[in-house]
Amino acid sequence: MKREAYMNILVVDDDQSVRDYLKQALKDMGHSVTVVSDGYDAIDYAREHDINLAYIDISMPGIDGFETLKRLREIDPKISGVMISGQSVEKIADAPLESGIYVCLNKPFSLEEIEEINTSFEEVKGPLEFIYENPYGLDLVRISSAGILVADDEEEIVNIITESLEEDGFTNIDPAYDGRKAIELFNEKRHDVVIVDIVMPHKSGIEVLRHVKALSSNAQVVIITANADKDSAVLALKLGAYDFIEKPLTLDVVTRITRRAIEKKLLLDEQNIA
């Protein structure tokens, strides 16, 4: 009898034969498995889904496996990585391994090796998730009371985001319905995180981003964008935005990204004090 899925596993490899092999093997072991072919798709997937363990090829076009895992853990530090390589373990050990690497897996690998890795990781998954619930040891009251500004010219979107964040325990949220008002409120309150639509009357989301980062380099800005505005969202990242969220909104994604943005802001504040 097939057992209940233990983990959500992401496989990131540009070799389709490896993806197919791991997908079938991991599914047969009872896990929920998603496969993607590069780091960019892995990052997009992580924004919207929970991942326990990621099998990541080290050598891939675009961004390599180390950078992919680093970016995944910026989205969710609970994610651990199994790094796949055709090199010897000794050579991999000389590479700049980022935190979050659970183990390295040498090609070619066997079903027994995969099962051993998963079984051992399942034994520590619970304690790891407990630790990573607050991975940086930040003041939980400070996180929940962080100043959040939600700016969108659609009042319904502002209300939906605000209600979702309040349900998740955030208590200090201000609304704005155009860019000019968003700037006025930020000037007054210096919010920790600003969630702003990229297209708004009076002042655009990009203009709001520039203003916020000019006044408070530690403040984090999350851009709301439609598919048609994707290029502008990429520009926003280059200008210092923390991340972007695509419409139609997925509220779990909004909450997850907002929390991570707050954590980054508070960590930067602590580093400045130190």
N, C-alpha and C positions, 0 to 999 in steps of 0.2 A: 504493500500500500504506500502510495506517495505521501511523504510527510509534509506538514505545513511549512511554507517557505520561511526559512530562518532569517535570511538577510536580503536586503536590496543591494545587488551587485552591479556595478557599471564596468563594462569592458571597453577599453580604449586602445585600438590597434589599427594601423593602416593596412594590415594584411587580412584580407577577407577570410582566408582559410583558418587563421588563428582565431578570429572573431567567431566564426561558425563553430569551431571545435570547443572553445571555452563556453559559448552560449549553451550548447547542447549538454556539455559535461556538468556545468553548474546547475542547469535546470533539472537534470537527472538527480542531482544531489539535493534538490528540494528548494533551491533559492529562486528568487525573482531576479531576472537578468535583463539588462538593456545593453545593447552594443552600439558603439559609434566609431567612426573611422579617424577622428582627429581630436586634438585638444580643444579646438573652438566649439565643436558640437558638444563635447563633454561639459564645458563651462556653461553653455546654454541649457543643457539638461539639468545641471546641478542647481540652477537658479529656481527651478520649478519642481524638483523632486528630492525626496530624501534618499541618501546613499549611505550605506554602512561601510562598504569596502569597494575599492576600485582597482581592477587589474589594468595597469597602464604600461604600454610599450615605451621604452626609453627613447628609441630613435624613431621619430615621426616627422613628416613634413610640417612646416609652420612652427608650432611651439612644441618643444620636446616633452618627454614624460615628466621630468623634474618640474618644469615650469607649469605644466598642466596640473600636477598635484598641488603645487603651491597655490595656484589660482582657485582650485576646488576648495581648499581649506580656508581660503579667505572668505568664501561663500558660506562654508559650514565646517568648522574645525573638528567636527566629529568624524569626518571622512578619513579613513586610513587607506594607504596604497600598497599594492603588491606590484613591484616594479619588474617588468619583463625585459630581458635582454639576451642577445646572442653572445654577449661577451662573458668572460669568466667572472665569477663573483669577486675575485681579487681586483680585477680592473674596475668593476662597479664600485667597490669600496673606496677607490681613490677619487671617485667623482664627488662633487659637492651635494651630498644627499640632504634633502630638505626634511624638516621635521614632519612626522606623519607617515613616514615609510615604515610599513610593518615588516616586510621581508622582501628580498629579491628572488626572482624566479628565473632560472637559467633555461634557455631554449637548447634542445627540445626538452619538454617536461611531460611528466606522466600524470595519469588520473590520480594515482596514489599521492603524488606531491600536492596536487590541487586540493584533494580531500583533507590531507594533513594540515595544510595552511588554513582552510576554512574551519576545520574542527577546533584548532588551537585558537583561532581568532574569536570564534563563538564563545569560548570560555572567558575571554577578557572583554568582550563587547559590552556587556552590562556595566562593569566597573568603568570602562572608558566613557560610555555615554553619561554616566553619573558625573564624572570629572568634567567632561566637556560641556555639560549643561551651562556651566559658567567657567569657560576654559581659562580666562585671564584673571580670575579671582577678583572681579570688580564688585563694587558695592551694588547689590541688587536694588536697593532703594534708589540709588542714583540712576541706575538704568531705567527703572520704571518711571521716574520723574524727569527724565531728560526732556529738554524743550524740543518739540517737533512742530514744524510749520508745514502745512499741507496747502499747496497752491494749485488751483485748476479753475478755469473759467466755467467748468460744468459743476454746478453746486452738488448735483447728485454724486459725482465721483468724490468730491471732497467729503461728503457725508458718509459714503460707503467706506472710504479709507479710514476716516476718523473713528467710526463705530467699530471697525475691525481691530484697530490698534487699541482702542479702549477695552474691548473684550479680551485682548491679550495682556492687559494690565498696565498699559501706558496711560499716564494721567495728566500730561501737560501738553496739550495739542491745540494749536491755533489754526484757524482757517483763513485763506485769502482767495479771492476770486479773480484777481488780475495781477500782472507782474508788478505794477507800481505799488499796490497794497502790500504785496509780499515783501518788497524792499523796505517799505515803511515799517512793517512789523519786525523784520529782522534787525533794522537799525535800533529799534526800541528794546528788543528782547534777546538778541544774539542767540538764536536757537542752536541746539547741538546738531540737529539734522533738518534739512529742508527737502521736502518732496515736492517737485515742481513739474508741471506740464511744460513741454518744450514749446508749444504754440499757445500763446495767451495774448490778450489785448494789452496795450500800453507798453509793457515790457515783456520780451520773450523769455523763455526758460534759460536760454544761453546768457541773456543779459543779467538775469537774476543770479545765475551761477557765477558769473564774473564778479558781480558786486559782493556776493557772500564770501567768496574766496579772497577778495581784496581786503575785506574787513576782518575776516577770521579764517586764517589758513587751515585751522584744525576742524572747522565746521565741515560736515559731510553733506553733499548734495546728491539726491537721487532723482534722476530724470524720468518722467513719464512720457512715453512716445508711442505713436502709431507706426505701423510698418513703413508708411510713406516717409516718415521722418527718421529712418534708421541712420542715414548718413549724418544727420545733425546730432543724433545720440552718440555716435562714434566720436564726433568732434567734441562733444561735451566731456567724454571720458579723457580725451587728450588735454582738455582745459582744467581737469582736476575733479570731475564728478566721480562719486564713489561707484555708482552703477546706474543702469537704466532698467526700467520695467516697461514691457510692451502691453499695449491695449489689444484685446480686452484683458482687464486685470485679473490675476489670480491672487486672491487675498492672502493665502498662505505664503506666496512669494513676497508680497508686499511686507508682511510682518517679518519674515525671515531676513530680508535685506535691510529693513529698517533697524532691526535689533543689531545686526552686524555693523551697520553704519554707526550706531550709537556706541558700540563697544570700541570701534576704531577711534572715534572722537575722544572718548574718555581715556583711552590708552595714550593718545597723543598729548592730552592735557597733563597726564601724570608724568610723561617723559619731560615735558617742558618744566614742570615743577622741580623734578629731580635735577 
